[in-house]
Amino acid sequence: MLRTLGTSLGAALFASTLGLGPRRAMSGPCGQGWLQPAGHDTGVKVYNSLTRRKDPLIVGSADAVSWYSCGPTVYDHAHLGHACSYVRFDIIRRILTRVFGCNIIMVMGITDVDDKIIKRANEMNVSPASLANVYEEDFKQDMAALKVLPPTVYLRVTENIPQIISFIEGIIANGHAYSTGKGNVYFDVQSRGDKYGKLVGVAPGPIAEPGDSDKRHASDFALWKTAKPQEVFWTSPWGNGRPGWHIECSTISSLVFGSQLDIHSGGIDLAFPHHENEIAQCEVFHQCKQWGNYFLHSGHLHVKGNEEKMSKSLKNYITVKDFLKAFPPDVFRLFCMRSSYRSAIDYSGSSMLEAKHLLLAAAAFVEDARAYIKGQLVCGPIREDVLWERLSHTKATVKAALADDFDMPRVVDAIMDLIHHGNRQLKVVAKEPGGPRSPAVFGSIISYIEQFFETVGISLVEQQCVSGDSSSGTLHSVVEELVRFRLKVRQFALATGEATREARQQQRLERQPLLEACDTLRQDLVAHGISIKDRSSTSTWELLGRRSDGHRPGS
C-alpha cells in the first residue's frame, strides 16, 4: 500500500515512525491521548512508535510481561532481512529478562494460509497445508540456528479459524464492519473516525480498487475473504472463505492476552497497514481506548549501496542458510548490535568481517587474560587500580545504555573499550617480574565480559568437544597431542641446564633446527585454521576462524 505514496514519502513515513527523521506535523492523532499504563516500571525507556518518543516501559506485571510478535508467512525460506528483525528483538527480550528482571510471555502468530502460500502451493502442485508445514519447520530451524529463543507459544492461523470468525462477528456487532453479498467482510475505516491512523499519524492512500469491488469505501480492508474456485476455505456465517491478513494477529493476541497488551513488535514495514489495522480491530472489538501500550519497530536490512530493503519481492535477498555457510550466527548477532534496532542497517561482506574481527578481539583478550591468571602469560606490573575503575565505569555505562532504548552501539563501544584497557596492561615481558601479580581483577573482567556476551546470546567459551560430534572430538584430541609434543621439543631445545657459557652456545647451535621446526609447524598450522601461542612455560592453541563460534582454546 505504501507504493502509492512514492518512494520519498514512504521512506519519510518510516523514518518518522522510528524517530530517525525530522519531526513533522501529523494529520492524524499519533501520540495524542496515549495512556501511560499503570504497573511495574522496568527502569527502561523505549522508543514507542505510538508516541514518537521514548517512554518509560511500564508493564502490567514483571512476572508476566505480555509480548506479541508478528511471525512469518510460511511460503519460502527465511532471509537475512527477516533474521535481522528477529535477532534484534531476541536481544531486547534477553536483556529485559536477564538484566531488568522481566518474565516475558511471548506469543508469535504463524500465517499458514495466505495468497502467497496458495499461489506457491499451486505452482508446486502440493496442498497449501503441506507447503506451510514445510516452511514453518524451516523457519523454526533457521531461528534456532541463529540462536533466537523460541516464543512461549506459536499459534497458527488455521488452528484458530473458529476464534477468528467469532472475533469478526464481534466487530460487526459493535458496528465497525459489514458483510457483502459476495461473502466478503470488510472493516469500516470511516466508522473509526479520527482514531484511525493513531500509529503512523497519516494513513497512506488506498490502492485503486477494481471495478467490481464490493467495498463501501476504498480504504476499507478485508476481515473475511470469499473463497475463489479451487482455493482452500472454511465455512462461516458469510459463506465459504478464509481470514484476511490483519484479523489473524488481533485474534491470536487477544486469545492469550485479552484486551491489554504490553509490547507489540515487528519490522517497520508492518507499521502500516498491518499494525494500524490490528489496533483498529482490537480497540473496537474490546471497546477499549488503548489495546497495545508499546509498539517497537525494527529498521530494514539493506544491501549495501542500495536503499531498497532486502526482500523476496525485490529478489535481492540472502537466505539464512546460505549466510550461515559463510559466517557463524554470533557474527550476525554482533553485526545487528552495532546499530540501533530502530535504524536501517547495511549488509555487506566487509561489515560482517568487521563484526567477526571484533568477536575475535574479544575472544583473544579473554584467552590472554585467562593465560595471565594461570601464570602462563608473563607481564610487567599491572595497574590494578586503573582496571578496577574501568570495570566499574563500564558496568555503569552498559546498564545506562541498555536502559536508554537498548542502545547497543554504546554498549558494544563500552565493552570494547574495557578490552582495550585490559590489553594495554597485558604487555608481555621477557623475564618474570619480581612484583605482585593481579589475577583477581582480570578474573572479574573475564567474568563480566563473558556474562555480557552470554546475556545477548553470544558464546565466547564453550566445551571443546561438541556433544555427539565424534569427528570434532577426535580433531581436538589430535591437535592437543600435537601441541603437547611440540611443546616438549621446544622446551628441550631451549633448556641449557648448568652448562658453561660456551657449552650453552654450542647447545643452542645444535638445537636451533628443532626450534626452527617448531616455528615452521606453528606457521603451517595457521593455514589450517589452528593458531599456537607460545607462553613462558607452556603453549596454547585455538581454532582461528571459530573463536566467535565459542570454541575454547586448548590449554
Beta strands, then each sheet from edge to edge (+ up, - down):
strand 1: 40-48
strand 2: 53-59
strand 3: 65-73
strand 4: 104-111
strand 5: 153-156
strand 6: 177-179
strand 7: 185-187
strand 8: 221-226
strand 9: 241-243
strand 10: 261-267
strand 11: 292-298
strand 12: 301-303
strand 13: 345-347
strand 14: 530-534
strand 15: 539-543
sheet 1: 1+ 2-
sheet 2: 5+ 4+ 3+ 10+ 11+
sheet 3: 6+ 7- 8+ 9-
sheet 4: 12+ 13+
sheet 5: 14+ 15-
end
